[in-house]
C-alpha cells in the first residue's frame, strides 16, 4: 500500500474512533442529562401526565395549582392569585421557554422525581399508585403579602414601581415579597406556545419592566437608610460614641481637603451646629453623617461595615445556594476613590456615607439590615421555602434557620435600636408614619436622588419589637415617588408590619 492510501486509511480510522467516542459519550455520559432536559418533548409529556404539586403559603392558600385539560398535556399550571405572587413563584411554561424562580428551583420535587421522594416512590411500587408530585410550602404570610401588595399598589403618591420585603428577624423567613409592576404568570404557562411566546415578548419589551423582581433582583441608591451602616461603623470604631454623644452638625459640610464641594441638609433649620447622634438620625441630618464618614470612619472602614452587613455578596436564599434561580443580587458600595492613583476621594466618601454616589441596595438587603439591628446584631440567612411535602402529606424536607453573619455587637445593636426608635416615635422624626400602637417600632427613612431629570426614590427600612423581642422587619421602596416618598414608604411599612403582628395575635 502506498503512502497516500495509508494516510487516508489512518484519517478514516481516526474519524471512526472519534465517532465511536462521541456516541459513547452521548449514550453513557450525557444520557441522563438528555433524558431529564426540559426541552426533551418526552420529558415534557411525562411531566404533564400527572398533576404538578402545589405551591402554597404559610396558611395553606394555594398559589400555584394544576388544572386538568383533557389534552395530550393533561394538566395546565395555573396561578389563582395572578400578579400578587408572580415574583415570588416564577412561572412554569411549556417548552421551549424555561421555568423561572421557585418553579424551576423545585421542579424535580413538584413533578415527583426528586431524590428526596425516593421513599415515597418505593412505597408506591407496593401500592400500585401512580407517581405524584410533591407540594412546596412557603414562609409567606398571607395577611402580610396581601397588605404589602395592596398598600404598595395603592400608594398615595401613585408611584408605579416599587417593592416590599418583610421578614422574621429571628429566623430569616421571608413573610412578604412584592414587586410592582407585576404580571400574570398564567399568560406564560398557557399550553398555546405561540401565545406564551408573544406574551413573553410583550412583557419583556414593556418599558415598565414588569418581569423584573425589584424586591431581590434590582439595586437602587438607598439614600439616608444607609446612615444605619454609617452609624454602626462609627460606633464600632469608637466605643465612646453613643446615641447621646454630641457631634458637629450645621447647615453645610465641606471636607477639609477640598474647596469646591459641600453637602447640605434636605431641610434647613433641622440640624444645629451641635446635635446628638440620635437626634441627627431622627431628623436625618446629612452634614453629621457626611462628616463622620470622612473624618471619623474613612472609606475603608465604611466599606468594611457595609460588607459586614452583606454588601458585595448575594444574600441567596438557604434553599437556593447553588444556582440562585431566584435571582438574588448583591448590593454595592461602589468606589470611593478618584484619579489614576485611586486615592481616597473625600467628596465620594461624604456622599457614600449618606447613601448616594454609587451606593446601591436591594430591598431585600434593606430588610436584612433592619432585621440585624432588631435581632441584636445577628443576621439570619433569608429563606422562602419552609417545607417540602410528599403527596401523602408527610414532610420530605424542612428548612432550618441559619445564622449568616454577626456584623455588629449586641451593644451596638441596642444603640442603633434606640436611635431608630426615635426616628419613629419623636414628633420631629422622619418615620413617624410607621407607628403601630402596642409595638416598639424603629426605622430609617431614605430619599435618594436618581439623576437630574428623575424624581427621587422613597425608602423606609424598619422593624417592630414586642417586649424587646423582634417580630418583623421590613423594607419599602417607592421608585421615583418624588416629594413625600419616604414618608409614604414609612406609612406602608407600618401597615405591613401591623398586618403580620395582627395575624400572629401580637398587640
C-alpha positions as CSV (number, residue, x, y, z in Angstrom):
1,X,0.0,0.0,0.0
2,X,1.4,3.4,-1.0
3,X,1.9,6.3,1.4
4,X,-1.2,8.4,0.3
5,X,-3.5,5.4,0.8
6,X,-2.0,4.7,4.2
7,X,-2.6,8.3,5.3
8,X,-6.2,8.2,4.1
9,X,-6.7,5.0,6.0
10,X,-5.3,6.5,9.2
11,X,-7.6,9.5,8.8
12,X,-10.6,7.3,8.3
13,X,-9.7,5.2,11.4
14,X,-9.3,8.3,13.5
15,X,-12.6,9.7,12.3
16,X,-14.3,6.4,13.2
17,X,-12.7,6.4,16.6
18,X,-13.9,9.9,17.3
19,X,-17.4,9.0,16.1
20,X,-17.3,5.9,18.4
21,X,-16.2,8.1,21.4
22,X,-18.8,10.7,20.7
23,X,-21.6,8.1,20.5
24,X,-20.5,6.5,23.8
25,X,-20.2,10.0,25.4
26,X,-23.7,10.9,24.4
27,X,-25.2,7.5,25.2
28,X,-23.5,7.0,28.5
29,X,-22.2,10.2,30.0
30,X,-24.9,12.5,28.7
31,X,-27.8,10.1,28.7
32,X,-29.2,11.3,32.0
33,X,-28.9,14.9,31.1
34,X,-30.7,14.4,27.8
35,X,-33.4,12.3,29.5
36,X,-34.2,15.0,32.1
37,X,-33.7,18.0,29.8
38,X,-36.8,20.2,30.0
39,X,-36.5,20.7,26.2
40,X,-36.9,16.9,25.6
41,X,-40.5,16.5,24.4
42,X,-40.8,13.1,26.0
43,X,-39.8,14.5,29.4
44,X,-42.3,17.3,29.0
45,X,-45.1,14.9,28.1
46,X,-44.2,12.7,31.1
47,X,-44.3,15.8,33.4
48,X,-47.8,16.7,32.3
49,X,-49.1,13.1,32.7
50,X,-49.8,13.8,36.3
51,X,-50.7,16.9,38.3
52,X,-47.8,19.1,39.3
53,X,-47.5,19.6,43.0
54,X,-49.0,22.7,44.6
55,X,-47.1,25.7,46.0
56,X,-48.9,27.2,49.0
57,X,-48.3,30.0,51.5
58,X,-47.8,29.5,55.3
59,X,-51.6,29.3,55.8
60,X,-52.1,26.7,53.1
61,X,-53.5,29.1,50.5
62,X,-52.7,27.6,47.1
63,X,-50.6,29.9,45.0
64,X,-49.8,27.5,42.1
65,X,-52.0,24.6,41.1
66,X,-52.6,22.1,38.3
67,X,-55.9,22.0,36.3
68,X,-57.0,19.1,34.2
69,X,-57.2,19.8,30.4
70,X,-58.2,16.6,28.6
71,X,-55.5,17.2,26.1
72,X,-52.1,15.5,25.3
73,X,-50.6,17.7,28.0
74,X,-53.1,16.6,30.6
75,X,-52.5,19.3,33.2
76,X,-52.2,23.1,33.0
77,X,-50.1,25.0,35.5
78,X,-52.3,27.8,37.0
79,X,-51.8,30.7,39.3
80,X,-55.0,31.6,41.1
81,X,-53.8,34.9,42.6
82,X,-52.1,36.0,39.4
83,X,-50.0,39.2,39.7
84,X,-49.7,39.2,43.5
85,X,-47.3,36.3,43.8
86,X,-45.7,36.3,40.3
87,X,-42.3,37.4,41.5
88,X,-42.3,35.0,44.5
89,X,-43.1,32.0,42.4
90,X,-41.7,32.5,39.0
91,X,-43.6,30.5,36.3
92,X,-43.6,27.1,34.6
93,X,-44.1,27.4,30.8
94,X,-44.2,24.7,28.1
95,X,-41.0,24.1,26.1
96,X,-39.2,25.9,24.5
97,X,-39.5,28.5,27.3
98,X,-37.7,27.8,30.6
99,X,-39.2,27.8,34.1
100,X,-38.1,30.5,36.5
101,X,-37.9,31.2,40.2
102,X,-39.3,28.7,42.7
103,X,-41.0,26.7,39.9
104,X,-37.6,26.0,38.4
105,X,-35.8,25.5,41.7
106,X,-38.3,22.9,43.0
107,X,-39.2,21.4,39.6
108,X,-38.0,17.8,40.4
109,X,-39.9,17.8,43.7
110,X,-43.1,19.3,42.1
111,X,-43.1,16.5,39.4
112,X,-42.2,13.8,41.8
113,X,-38.7,12.8,40.6
114,X,-36.6,14.3,43.4
115,X,-34.1,12.2,45.4
116,X,-36.0,13.4,48.4
117,X,-39.0,11.5,47.2
118,X,-37.3,8.1,46.8
119,X,-39.0,6.5,49.8
120,X,-42.4,7.8,48.5
121,X,-41.8,6.3,45.1
122,X,-40.7,2.9,46.6
123,X,-43.9,2.8,48.7
124,X,-45.9,3.4,45.6
125,X,-44.4,0.3,43.9
126,X,-46.2,-1.8,46.5
127,X,-49.4,0.1,46.5
128,X,-49.6,0.3,42.7
129,X,-50.4,4.0,42.8
130,X,-49.2,6.4,40.1
131,X,-46.2,8.6,41.0
132,X,-47.3,12.0,42.2
133,X,-45.7,15.4,42.6
134,X,-44.9,16.9,45.9
135,X,-46.0,20.2,47.4
136,X,-43.8,23.2,48.3
137,X,-45.0,25.2,51.3
138,X,-43.6,28.7,51.7
139,X,-42.9,31.0,54.6
140,X,-45.1,33.8,53.1
141,X,-47.7,35.2,55.4
142,X,-51.0,35.8,53.5
143,X,-52.0,38.8,55.6
144,X,-48.6,40.4,55.2
145,X,-48.4,39.7,51.5
146,X,-51.9,40.9,50.8
147,X,-51.3,44.2,52.7
148,X,-47.9,44.8,51.1
149,X,-49.4,44.2,47.6
150,X,-52.4,46.4,48.1
151,X,-50.7,49.2,50.0
152,X,-47.9,49.4,47.5
153,X,-50.2,49.3,44.5
154,X,-52.5,52.0,46.1
155,X,-49.7,54.2,47.4
156,X,-50.9,57.8,47.8
157,X,-48.2,59.2,45.5
158,X,-49.3,57.0,42.7
159,X,-45.8,55.7,42.1
160,X,-46.0,52.9,39.5
161,X,-42.9,50.9,40.6
162,X,-41.6,49.7,43.9
163,X,-41.1,46.8,46.2
164,X,-41.7,45.4,49.7
165,X,-39.8,42.8,51.6
166,X,-40.8,41.7,55.1
167,X,-39.0,39.0,57.1
168,X,-38.8,37.4,60.5
169,X,-35.6,38.9,62.1
170,X,-35.0,35.9,64.3
171,X,-35.2,33.2,61.6
172,X,-34.7,34.9,58.2
173,X,-38.1,33.6,56.9
174,X,-39.5,35.8,54.2
175,X,-43.0,37.0,55.1
176,X,-43.8,39.1,52.1
177,X,-42.1,39.7,48.7
178,X,-43.8,42.1,46.4
179,X,-42.6,43.9,43.3
180,X,-44.5,46.3,41.1
181,X,-45.4,46.5,38.3
182,X,-46.1,42.8,38.1
183,X,-47.6,40.4,35.5
184,X,-50.0,37.4,35.3
185,X,-47.9,34.2,35.1
186,X,-50.9,32.4,33.6
187,X,-50.1,34.3,30.3
188,X,-46.8,32.3,30.2
189,X,-47.9,28.9,31.4
190,X,-50.6,28.5,28.7
191,X,-50.2,25.4,26.5
192,X,-50.5,27.6,23.4
193,X,-46.8,28.1,23.0
194,X,-47.2,30.8,20.3
195,X,-49.4,32.8,22.6
196,X,-47.0,32.3,25.5
197,X,-44.0,33.5,23.5
198,X,-45.9,36.5,22.2
199,X,-47.0,37.3,25.8
200,X,-43.4,37.0,27.0
201,X,-42.1,39.3,24.3
202,X,-44.8,41.9,25.2
203,X,-43.9,41.8,28.9
204,X,-40.1,41.7,28.1
205,X,-40.4,44.8,25.9
206,X,-42.6,46.7,28.2
207,X,-40.7,49.9,29.3
208,X,-42.1,49.4,32.8
209,X,-40.2,46.1,33.0
210,X,-42.9,44.0,34.9
211,X,-40.7,40.8,34.7
212,X,-38.0,42.4,36.9
213,X,-38.2,41.4,40.5
214,X,-37.4,44.8,42.2
215,X,-37.6,43.1,45.6
216,X,-34.5,40.9,45.3
217,X,-33.0,41.3,41.8
218,X,-32.5,45.0,41.4
219,X,-30.5,47.6,43.3
220,X,-31.1,51.3,43.8
221,X,-29.5,54.2,45.7
222,X,-30.6,53.8,49.3
223,X,-30.3,57.4,50.4
224,X,-30.4,58.0,54.1
225,X,-31.3,54.4,55.0
226,X,-27.6,53.8,54.6
227,X,-27.0,56.1,57.6
228,X,-27.6,53.0,59.7
229,X,-24.4,51.5,58.2
230,X,-22.5,54.7,58.8
231,X,-23.7,54.9,62.4
232,X,-22.7,51.3,63.0
233,X,-19.3,51.9,61.5
234,X,-18.7,55.0,63.7
235,X,-19.9,53.4,67.0
236,X,-17.9,50.2,66.3
237,X,-14.7,52.2,65.5
238,X,-15.2,54.4,68.6
239,X,-16.8,52.7,71.6
240,X,-17.1,56.1,73.4
241,X,-19.6,57.3,70.7
242,X,-23.2,56.7,71.9
243,X,-26.6,57.9,70.7
244,X,-26.4,60.7,73.3
245,X,-22.9,61.9,72.1
246,X,-22.9,65.5,70.8
247,X,-21.4,65.7,67.3
248,X,-20.9,68.7,65.0
249,X,-23.7,69.4,62.5
250,X,-24.6,72.6,60.7
251,X,-26.3,73.6,57.5
252,X,-23.4,72.6,55.3
253,X,-20.4,70.3,55.4
254,X,-17.2,70.9,53.3
255,X,-14.5,68.3,53.7
256,X,-11.2,70.0,54.8
257,X,-9.3,68.5,51.9
258,X,-11.4,70.2,49.2
259,X,-12.7,73.7,48.4
260,X,-15.3,73.3,45.7
261,X,-17.6,70.7,47.2
262,X,-20.2,70.8,50.0
263,X,-23.1,68.7,51.3
264,X,-26.3,70.3,52.7
265,X,-29.3,69.1,54.5
266,X,-32.6,68.3,52.8
267,X,-34.3,70.8,55.0
268,X,-32.9,74.0,56.6
269,X,-33.0,74.6,60.3
270,X,-33.2,70.9,61.4
271,X,-29.5,70.4,62.1
272,X,-27.9,72.9,64.5
273,X,-24.1,73.2,64.9
274,X,-24.1,70.8,67.8
275,X,-26.5,67.9,67.9
276,X,-26.7,64.4,69.5
277,X,-26.1,61.4,67.2
278,X,-29.6,60.1,68.0
279,X,-31.2,63.4,67.0
280,X,-29.1,63.6,63.9
281,X,-30.6,60.2,62.7
282,X,-34.1,61.3,63.9
283,X,-34.2,64.3,61.6
284,X,-31.8,62.8,59.0
285,X,-29.0,65.3,59.2
286,X,-26.8,64.9,56.1
287,X,-24.0,67.0,57.4
288,X,-23.4,64.9,60.5
289,X,-23.1,61.6,58.7
290,X,-21.1,63.0,55.8
291,X,-18.6,64.5,58.3
292,X,-18.5,61.2,60.3
293,X,-17.8,59.3,57.1
294,X,-14.9,61.5,56.1
295,X,-13.4,62.5,59.5
296,X,-14.2,59.6,61.9
297,X,-14.6,56.5,59.8
298,X,-12.9,56.7,56.4
299,X,-13.6,54.8,53.2
300,X,-12.0,51.5,54.2
301,X,-14.0,51.1,57.5
302,X,-17.2,52.4,55.9
303,X,-16.9,49.8,53.1
304,X,-15.9,47.1,55.6
305,X,-19.0,47.7,57.7
306,X,-21.2,47.6,54.6
307,X,-19.6,44.3,53.7
308,X,-20.1,43.0,57.2
309,X,-23.9,43.7,56.7
310,X,-23.8,41.8,53.4
311,X,-22.9,44.3,50.7
312,X,-20.9,42.9,47.8
313,X,-22.3,39.4,48.4
314,X,-25.5,37.9,47.1
315,X,-27.8,37.1,50.1
316,X,-29.1,33.9,48.4
317,X,-32.0,32.0,50.0
318,X,-31.0,29.0,52.0
319,X,-32.7,26.6,49.6
320,X,-31.2,28.3,46.5
321,X,-27.5,28.5,47.3
322,X,-26.1,26.6,44.4
323,X,-27.9,28.1,41.3
324,X,-29.6,31.2,42.5
325,X,-32.7,30.6,40.4
326,X,-34.5,33.3,42.5
327,X,-32.2,35.9,41.0
328,X,-30.9,37.5,44.2
329,X,-28.3,40.2,43.5
330,X,-25.6,41.8,45.6
331,X,-25.8,45.4,47.0
332,X,-22.8,47.6,46.2
333,X,-20.9,50.5,47.8
334,X,-19.0,51.4,44.7
335,X,-15.6,53.0,44.6
336,X,-14.8,56.0,46.9
337,X,-11.6,56.9,45.0
338,X,-10.5,59.4,42.3
339,X,-7.6,59.8,40.0
340,X,-5.3,57.4,38.2
341,X,-3.7,56.5,41.6
342,X,-7.1,55.5,43.1
343,X,-6.6,57.8,46.1
344,X,-9.5,58.2,48.6
345,X,-11.8,60.9,47.4
346,X,-13.4,62.9,50.4
347,X,-16.5,64.0,48.4
348,X,-17.1,60.4,47.3
349,X,-16.8,59.2,51.0
350,X,-19.1,62.0,52.1
351,X,-21.8,61.2,49.5
352,X,-21.5,57.5,50.1
353,X,-21.9,58.0,53.8
354,X,-25.5,59.3,53.2
355,X,-26.3,56.5,50.7
356,X,-25.7,58.4,47.4
357,X,-22.8,58.4,44.9
358,X,-22.5,54.8,43.7
359,X,-24.0,53.0,46.7
360,X,-26.8,50.7,45.5
361,X,-29.0,48.4,47.7
362,X,-31.8,45.9,47.1
363,X,-35.0,46.0,49.2
364,X,-34.1,42.5,50.4
365,X,-30.8,43.9,51.7
366,X,-32.6,46.8,53.4
367,X,-34.9,44.4,55.2
368,X,-31.9,42.4,56.3
369,X,-30.2,45.5,57.7
370,X,-33.2,46.3,59.8
371,X,-33.6,42.7,60.8
372,X,-30.0,42.5,62.0
373,X,-30.4,45.5,64.3
374,X,-33.7,44.1,65.6
375,X,-32.1,40.7,66.2
376,X,-29.3,42.0,68.5
377,X,-26.6,42.2,65.8
378,X,-27.1,38.7,64.4
379,X,-28.1,38.4,60.7
380,X,-30.0,35.4,59.6
381,X,-29.8,33.9,56.1
382,X,-33.1,34.5,54.2
383,X,-35.3,31.7,53.0
384,X,-38.8,31.4,51.5
385,X,-39.4,27.6,51.2
386,X,-40.4,26.3,54.6
387,X,-41.2,22.7,53.9
388,X,-41.3,20.1,51.1
389,X,-44.4,17.9,51.4
390,X,-44.9,14.5,49.8
391,X,-48.1,13.7,48.1
392,X,-49.3,11.8,51.2
393,X,-48.7,15.0,53.2
394,X,-45.7,13.7,55.0
395,X,-42.7,16.1,55.2
396,X,-39.8,15.3,52.9
397,X,-37.6,18.3,54.0
398,X,-37.8,21.3,56.3
399,X,-35.6,24.4,56.2
400,X,-33.7,25.1,59.3
401,X,-32.8,28.8,60.1
402,X,-29.1,29.6,59.7
403,X,-27.1,32.4,61.0
404,X,-25.4,34.2,58.1
405,X,-23.1,36.7,60.0
406,X,-22.8,38.9,63.0
407,X,-21.8,42.3,61.7
408,X,-22.2,44.3,65.0
409,X,-22.1,43.6,68.7
410,X,-25.3,43.3,70.8
411,X,-24.3,46.7,72.4
412,X,-24.1,48.5,69.1
413,X,-27.4,46.8,68.0
414,X,-29.1,48.2,71.1
415,X,-27.8,51.7,70.5
416,X,-29.0,51.5,66.9
417,X,-32.4,50.3,68.1
418,X,-32.6,53.3,70.4
419,X,-31.8,55.7,67.5
420,X,-34.2,54.1,65.1
421,X,-37.0,54.1,67.7
422,X,-36.5,57.9,67.9
423,X,-36.9,58.2,64.1
424,X,-40.5,56.8,64.5
425,X,-41.5,58.0,68.0
426,X,-40.2,61.6,68.1
427,X,-42.6,64.3,67.0
428,X,-39.9,65.6,64.5
429,X,-38.9,62.1,63.4
430,X,-38.9,61.4,59.7
431,X,-40.5,58.0,60.1
432,X,-43.4,58.7,62.4
433,X,-45.9,57.5,59.8
434,X,-44.7,53.9,60.7
435,X,-46.0,54.0,64.3
436,X,-48.0,50.9,65.4
437,X,-49.9,51.1,68.7
438,X,-48.7,48.5,71.2
439,X,-45.4,47.7,69.4
440,X,-41.9,49.2,69.5
441,X,-41.2,50.4,66.0
442,X,-37.9,51.7,64.8
443,X,-36.7,52.6,61.3
444,X,-35.0,54.9,59.0
445,X,-36.4,56.8,56.0
446,X,-34.4,57.5,52.9
447,X,-34.8,59.9,50.0
448,X,-32.4,59.0,47.1
449,X,-31.6,61.1,44.1
450,X,-32.0,59.3,40.7
451,X,-30.4,61.7,38.3
452,X,-31.3,65.3,37.4
453,X,-34.3,64.5,35.3
454,X,-36.0,61.9,37.5
455,X,-38.0,62.1,40.7
456,X,-36.4,61.0,43.9
457,X,-36.8,57.4,45.3
458,X,-38.6,57.0,48.6
459,X,-37.4,54.4,51.2
460,X,-38.1,53.1,54.6
461,X,-36.4,50.2,56.4
462,X,-37.5,49.3,59.9
463,X,-38.6,46.7,62.5
464,X,-41.2,46.0,65.2
465,X,-40.5,44.6,68.6
466,X,-42.8,43.4,71.3
467,X,-41.4,43.4,74.9
468,X,-38.0,43.7,73.3
469,X,-38.3,40.6,71.1
470,X,-38.1,41.0,67.3
471,X,-41.4,40.4,65.4
472,X,-40.9,41.6,61.9
473,X,-38.6,43.7,59.7
474,X,-39.5,45.4,56.5
475,X,-38.1,47.4,53.6
476,X,-40.4,49.5,51.4
477,X,-39.1,51.1,48.2
478,X,-41.1,53.6,46.0
479,X,-39.3,54.2,42.8
480,X,-39.3,57.8,41.6
481,X,-42.0,58.6,44.0
482,X,-40.9,62.3,44.3
483,X,-41.6,64.6,47.3
484,X,-43.0,62.7,50.3
485,X,-41.8,59.3,49.0
486,X,-40.0,58.4,52.2
487,X,-43.0,59.3,54.5
488,X,-45.3,57.3,52.3
489,X,-42.9,54.3,52.4
490,X,-42.9,54.6,56.2
491,X,-46.7,54.6,56.3
492,X,-46.8,51.5,54.1
493,X,-44.2,49.8,56.3
494,X,-46.4,50.4,59.4
495,X,-49.4,48.8,57.6
496,X,-47.3,45.8,56.6
497,X,-45.8,45.2,60.0
498,X,-49.1,45.6,61.7
499,X,-50.7,43.1,59.4
500,X,-48.2,40.4,60.4
501,X,-48.5,41.3,64.1
502,X,-52.3,41.1,63.9
503,X,-52.2,37.7,62.1
504,X,-50.0,36.4,64.9
505,X,-52.2,37.9,67.6
506,X,-49.5,40.2,68.8
507,X,-50.8,43.5,70.1
